[in-house]
Each structure stands twice: as structure tokens, then as C-alpha cells.
Amino acid sequence: MKSMQIIDAKNHVGEVVQIGAWVANKRSSGKIAFLQLRDGTAYFQGVVVKNEVSEEVFQLAKNLTQETSVMITGEIREDTRSKFGYEIGVQEIEVVGESHEYPITPKEHGTDFLMDHRHLWLRSSKQHAIMTVRNELIRATYEFFNTNNFVKIDPPILTGSAPEGTTELFHTQYFDQEAFLSQSGQLYMEAAALAFGKVFSFGPTFRAEKSKTRRHLIEFWMIEPEMAFMHQEESLEIQEKYVAYLVQSILDNCDYALDVLERDKAQLARYTQVPYPRISYDDAVTLLKENGFEDIEWGDDFGAPHETFIANSFEQPVFILNYPKAIKPFYMKPHPTRDDVVICADMIAPEGYGEIIGGSERATDYEYLLEQIKLHGLDEEEYSWYLDLRKYGSVPHSGFGLGLERTVTWLTGIDHVRESIPFPRLLNRIYP
């Protein structure tokens, strides 16, 4: 007898198969019992008809408890009434592991309760769908960069310096030296780009921000490409093509998950069209002031309400170009004709999800970088290796970082970033 996973049901219609699954829910109606089954790949329905099975099997089906693990034997058939499209006509049931008093019942639970039981909440259909989309974004990321001849490089997580200062870093002790958990692999990726041309990293980063907004996590994952012999405009083209590729990939490969999440696929399809619109920081400030945002002044960083209004002025992700030098990190290339801005861009996601990409062309002048390091109060000795990159064959180079969790939050249409990662680390949460 064939063993199969639920996701492969379409390839076994009319066949009798065996499936290992958990009982997510059940209901009975007289002479029929309906089991909602999940096996980690998808959810579908098992139908147990009393006069088609033994009395023992039917009673077992009616008495199964939530999250009991079972081996189900039955025939796969089409089910046009469900989102998944298939079901199994159950013939035999074998209990593998019983479940008693499962805490997450089919009713409303508070956020704190669900977060305390995150290890179990991941089993629910919505959380499963979100993680399915996350997985596809990771798969598509590797595919995109490998196809475009990028080399995967892994920067360290423990560092002695930081690309944006140490005020929001987690401090630790590295034997007899001070060290920090990485907030970005960017500086190391610049070194790698000068060795390999085009590189990308994908790994965890840590920000000790005391923020409780729906957009912030303490630990999150970043994709950080860096490209030698590349100016900012070429980098922007890669950024928009990459994001459009991610969106198309989930449309192509996450149809069921998007249905579970009730995501508007037509709206997502608009985000596959490039180029994305661009607006300068200067014009963004003007746009905001003309529309009632009296609190914003040139030189201020944008908050969530500002980014949301700007994004809602367009139907696709939008680039905001050339922010003031004073509010950006030391390594960004100065504008060729202005002293007050740098060559950089943030990509703002539609629908109020905020910045998903930050990037810039990197400064290449040794003396300028040394001056900026000193002005930012950073330790010149700690950055001596980074300055070396400007001494030995420096070239124009650009890069960016995409936050995976914010991108997952946006593309799944969920309300809070905490559901975009399997086990979130928040300001007041490190359990489970």
C-alpha cells in the first residue's frame, strides 16, 4: 500500500493509500464522522461513513481527540467544496499517539496565551500557511541569486564592531574581549564582494531596540546582497526584480496557503510589475506637508504614519531616494552635488507595512570614510580592516538588506510581524 503526504493527494485520486496525520478537528453527523487531518504539508478532510467501516473504526473516529496522531487508510477522491480540493474516504484508523486536553481549542484565544503556546500554535492552519509562504520566499531567494551568479557568503554573528554603531546591539564577552551580536553582515559582505564580485548572505540579526510596534522583532533574518562595480541605479533594478520574483514565486507555488490566508492574489500580482515608482526624500517631505503632516520637517526620519501615507500614494512598492546624511550610517556614499544627502534608498511596501529594504551605494574614498568613522564616535582601530578595502583596489559598489519577516508579514497580509517567524523574540518575550 502506498504511503503519501496530503499535498500529493492530486496524484493519487482513486487509489487506496496510507497517511500519517494529526486530527486537527472533528465533527460527526449521525452516521458520518468528518476528521480534519493535517500532516505538515496541508490540511484535508477524512470522511468516515458508518456503514462502510467496522463499528470499532466508526466509534474510534467519533472519539478521537484534538491533535491525536493517527495512521489513516482510505481512498483519495476529489472534493470540490473545499479549498484543498481533495479528501480521503477513511477505511481504517490506527492511533499512534493520544492527545489529552489540547490547550488550543477551536475558539478565540488571547495573543499572550497563543504566544505562550507558540510551540503548539504553529500547528494551526493560518500559522501553517504563513510558514509555507516564508519557506517559499527563502527557496526563491536562493534561486534568484544563484540564477544571477551571486555567491552565498556567511558573515559572522559575533563581531567586534558594528556598521551602525553599538547603541542597539547586544553586548557579550568574547573571552577577554568585548563582542556584539551582529545587527548586519553588510561590512563583511563588502569585503566578500571585492573577492567574488556579487555575493549575498542570509542569516539572523539582532537589534536591541526597545520597541513594541507591530513591525519590530529583536531577532530577525536578513538577506544582504553586495555587488562590486555597481552604482545605485543598477542596484535598485536588482532590488525591484528580486522582490517581484519573490511575489511571483508565492503566486506560483503557494496557492493553497494564500487561499487559507484569504490573500488578494490580484493585488499581489500588481507587485510583480517593474519598475517600481521612485520618489526623492525631498519630494516625500513635500508630499507629507501638503497632506496635513505638519509634524514632519526636512531632516527628520519617517515614522510608520509617514511611510504608510507615502506607500498608499502608489499601487506598488515605492523607493524613497537620497535621505539626509545626518540620519543615515557612516558608510553611505555622499551625493556628488549635495553635501546634505547620501546616495541611498528605502523600499516601502504597500498596505502600511513599512520599509522592507534599505540600501545604498557605499562610500569608496578612504579619507572620507575615516572622517565619518571619527564623526560617528566609532573606534578607528576596530574598523581598520574595513578601511583596508578602500586601499587595495577599491571599486564602486552597492548593496541592500531585505528583512525577511517584514516581507512575510506584507505578502501574507497579517497584522503583526510576530506571526512571521516560528519562534519570535520580542521586547518582553524569550519563551518558548
FENLINQUI-V818160 format. One line per field, one symbol per residue. ss: DSSP state (A for helix, B for strand, O for the rest). phi: phi as a letter, one per 30 degrees, with the letter a starting at -180 (. if undefined). burial: I if it has 24 or more other ideal C-beta (glycine too) atoms within 12 Angstrom, else O. A space follows every 10 residues. Layout:
BEGIN
ss: ???
phi: ???
burial: ???
END
This chain:
BEGIN
ss: OBBOOAAAAA AOBOOBBBBB BBBBBBBBBO OBBBBBBBOO OOBBBBBBBA AAOOAAAAAA AAAOOOOOBB BBBBBBBBOO OOOOOBBBBB BBBBBBBOOO OOOOOOOOOO AAAAAAOAAA AOOOAAAAAA AAAAAAAAAA AAAAAAAOOO BBOOOOOBBO OOOOOOOOOO BBBBOOBBBB BOOOOAAAAA AAAAAAOBBB BBBBBBOOOO OOOOOOOOBB BBBBBBBBOO OAAAAAAAAA AAAAAAAAAA AAAOAAAAAA OOOOAAAAAA OOOOOOBBBB AAAAAAAAAA OOOOOOOOOO OOOAAAAAAA AAOOOOOBBB BOOBAAAOOO OBOBOOOOOO BBOBBBBBBO OOOBBBBBBB BBOOOAAAAA AAAAAOOOOO AAAAAAAAOO OOOOOOBBBB BBBAAAAAAA AAOOOOAAAA OOOOOBOOBO OO
phi: .dcbceeced cbeiccbbbd acddaaabbi cbcccdcbbj cacaccccce dcbddddddd ddcdceidcb ccclcdbdbd dcddjbbbdd cbbbdcbdbb hedccdadbd ddddddcedc eedddddddd dddedddded dddddddcid cdbcddccbc bbdbicdccd dbcchccdbb ddcacedddd ddddccjbbb bbadbbbddd ccddccbdbb cbcbdbbdhb cddddddddd dddddddddd ddbbedddde dhdddddddd ddccdddbbd eeddddeddd cjdddcbejd ddcedddddd dddbcbebdc chdeedcbdd ddddddcbdc bbdaacccdd iicidcbbaa dcdcdedddd ddedddicde ddcddddedc cbidbeabaa bcdddddded ddiddbdddc bebdccecbb bd
burial: OOOIIIIOIO OIOOOOIIII IIIIIIOOOO OOIIIIIIIO IIIIIIIIIO OOIOOOIIOI IIOIIIIIII IIIIIIIOOO OIOIOIIIII IIIOIOOOOO OIOIOOOOOO OOOIIOIIOI IIIIIIIIII IIIIIIIIOI IIOIIOOOOI OIIOIIIIII IIIIIIOOII OOOOOOOOOI IIIIIIIIII IIIIOOOIII IIIIIIIIOO OOOIIIIIII IIIIIIIIOI IIOOIIIIII IIIIIIIIII IOOIIIIIII IOIOIOOIOO IIOIOIIIII IOOIIOIIOO OOOOOIOOOO OIOOOIIIII IOOIOIIIII IIIIIOOIII IIIIIOOOOO IIIIIIIIII IIIIIIIIII IIIIOOOIII OIIOOIOIOO OIIOOIIOII OOOIOIIIII IIIIIIIIII IIIIOIIIII IIIIIIOOOO OO
END
